[in-house]
Amino acid sequence: MYDDFLNNGAPDVTFLDEDNVRDCLEEFVDSDYGQAMFGKHPRPASVGITGSIEFVELEGPEVVLSLSGAFWHRRETVLGRAAVWLNAKMPEIVEVRVADLDELEDEEVVRNEYGDVLFREDRRAPDFNGDRATMEYQGNDPDARGPFPQGIGGFRSGGSMINPA
């Protein structure tokens, strides 16, 4: 469903209730896209991605989710893409948010008893192949591509020597 939405636009609409939010979130996590983003799937788990997204509660037209674990993507990107999907499926949603804004931080700041910063701990999954750092260095948004690039030509998996324009 989510993968069709990315390619074709508007999905079938449903009404807003807790069961439908859970079902739509499950569709998002189990989509081809989600299989590169969430740690419940073998490929991302094999490179240290442990991230998960869970439904917490429904407060009227507001959906509250929880992010946990380590994502390769920025946490705000994960929440944003889930929000777009949930809003497409249930247009009456006014807001999709996390209960604790700290869940959106990609690094944890560790301070001493005086409030001085001792160090910053990266909460993201390891940059297992260096792609994220390279894209950031080049000024590109790594979240636009993700950790596993598609085979698009040459001798890459799924590729062909002929790459039509």
C-alpha positions as CSV (number, residue, x, y, z in Angstrom):
1,M,0.0,0.0,0.0
2,Y,2.6,2.6,1.0
3,D,4.9,1.7,-1.9
4,D,1.9,2.1,-4.3
5,F,1.2,5.5,-2.6
6,L,4.7,6.7,-3.3
7,N,4.4,5.8,-7.0
8,N,0.7,6.5,-7.8
9,G,-0.5,9.1,-5.3
10,A,-3.7,9.0,-3.3
11,P,-4.4,5.8,-1.4
12,D,-7.8,4.5,-0.3
13,V,-9.0,6.7,2.6
14,T,-10.3,5.3,5.9
15,F,-11.7,6.9,9.0
16,L,-9.6,7.8,12.0
17,D,-9.6,5.4,15.0
18,E,-7.0,3.6,17.0
19,D,-7.2,0.3,15.0
20,N,-6.9,2.1,11.7
21,V,-3.8,4.0,12.9
22,R,-2.2,0.8,14.0
23,D,-3.0,-0.9,10.7
24,C,-1.7,2.0,8.6
25,L,1.5,2.2,10.7
26,E,2.0,-1.5,10.2
27,E,1.6,-1.1,6.4
28,F,4.2,1.7,6.5
29,V,6.7,-0.4,8.5
30,D,6.2,-3.5,6.3
31,S,6.4,-1.6,3.0
32,D,9.4,-1.9,0.7
33,Y,10.4,1.5,2.0
34,G,10.0,0.5,5.6
35,Q,12.1,-2.6,5.0
36,A,15.1,-0.3,4.6
37,M,14.2,1.9,7.6
38,F,13.1,-0.3,10.5
39,G,15.1,-2.8,12.6
40,K,12.4,-5.5,12.6
41,H,13.5,-6.4,9.1
42,P,16.7,-8.5,8.5
43,R,18.6,-6.3,6.1
44,P,18.6,-3.1,8.3
45,A,19.0,-5.1,11.4
46,S,22.2,-6.7,10.0
47,V,23.9,-3.2,9.8
48,G,22.8,-2.0,13.2
49,I,19.5,-0.3,12.5
50,T,17.2,-1.0,15.4
51,G,14.6,1.7,15.0
52,S,10.9,1.2,15.6
53,I,7.8,3.3,15.6
54,E,4.8,2.6,17.8
55,F,1.3,4.0,18.2
56,V,0.9,5.6,21.7
57,E,-2.5,7.2,21.7
58,L,-5.1,9.1,19.8
59,E,-6.0,12.5,21.3
60,G,-9.0,13.6,19.2
61,P,-7.6,14.3,15.7
62,E,-4.0,14.1,17.0
63,V,-1.9,10.9,16.7
64,V,0.8,10.4,19.2
65,L,3.6,8.0,18.2
66,S,6.8,6.8,19.8
67,L,10.3,6.4,18.2
68,S,12.8,4.1,19.7
69,G,16.1,2.5,18.7
70,A,18.7,3.6,16.2
71,F,17.7,4.8,12.8
72,W,19.9,5.5,9.8
73,H,17.6,8.3,8.8
74,R,17.1,11.4,10.9
75,R,14.3,10.7,13.5
76,E,12.3,13.8,12.3
77,T,12.4,12.2,8.8
78,V,11.0,8.9,10.1
79,L,8.2,10.8,11.9
80,G,7.5,13.0,8.9
81,R,7.1,10.2,6.5
82,A,4.9,8.3,8.9
83,A,2.8,11.5,9.3
84,V,2.4,11.9,5.5
85,W,1.2,8.3,5.1
86,L,-1.2,8.5,8.1
87,N,-2.6,11.9,6.8
88,A,-3.1,10.5,3.3
89,K,-5.0,7.5,4.7
90,M,-7.0,9.4,7.3
91,P,-7.4,13.1,6.2
92,E,-9.1,14.1,9.5
93,I,-5.7,13.8,11.3
94,V,-4.7,17.3,12.4
95,E,-1.2,16.4,13.9
96,V,1.1,13.5,14.2
97,R,3.7,14.0,17.0
98,V,5.8,12.2,19.6
99,A,4.9,12.4,23.2
100,D,8.4,13.5,24.2
101,L,10.3,15.8,21.9
102,D,13.6,14.2,23.0
103,E,12.6,11.2,20.8
104,L,13.3,13.4,17.8
105,E,16.9,14.2,18.8
106,D,19.5,12.4,16.8
107,E,22.1,12.9,19.5
108,E,22.0,12.8,23.3
109,V,23.8,15.5,25.1
110,V,25.5,14.2,28.3
111,R,26.1,16.9,31.0
112,N,27.8,17.0,34.4
113,E,26.1,18.1,37.6
114,Y,27.0,21.8,36.7
115,G,25.3,21.6,33.3
116,D,28.5,21.5,31.3
117,V,28.4,19.4,28.2
118,L,30.7,16.4,28.7
119,F,30.0,14.8,25.3
120,R,27.4,14.1,22.6
121,E,26.3,10.6,21.9
122,D,25.0,9.8,18.4
123,R,21.7,8.0,18.6
124,R,21.7,7.1,14.9
125,A,22.5,3.7,13.5
126,P,26.1,3.2,12.4
127,D,27.1,4.6,9.0
128,F,28.0,1.1,8.0
129,N,29.3,2.0,4.5
130,G,30.2,5.6,4.8
131,D,27.4,6.8,2.5
132,R,25.7,9.0,5.0
133,A,28.9,10.9,5.9
134,T,29.8,11.2,2.2
135,M,26.4,12.6,1.2
136,E,26.4,15.1,4.1
137,Y,29.9,16.2,3.1
138,Q,28.8,16.7,-0.4
139,G,25.8,18.8,0.8
140,N,23.2,16.1,-0.2
141,D,20.4,15.0,2.1
142,P,21.1,11.3,2.9
143,D,17.5,10.8,3.9
144,A,16.4,11.4,0.3
145,R,18.1,8.1,-0.8
146,G,18.4,6.0,2.4
147,P,21.0,3.4,3.4
148,F,20.5,0.9,0.6
149,P,20.7,2.5,-2.9
150,Q,18.8,0.8,-5.7
151,G,20.7,-1.0,-8.4
152,I,20.5,1.3,-11.4
153,G,23.0,0.0,-13.8
154,G,26.3,-1.6,-14.5
155,F,27.0,-4.8,-12.7
156,R,25.0,-3.8,-9.5
157,S,22.4,-6.1,-8.1
158,G,19.3,-5.6,-10.2
159,G,21.2,-3.5,-12.7
160,S,21.8,-3.7,-16.4
161,M,24.5,-2.5,-18.6
162,I,21.8,-0.6,-20.6
163,N,20.5,2.4,-18.6
164,P,17.7,4.1,-20.5
165,A,17.4,7.8,-19.9
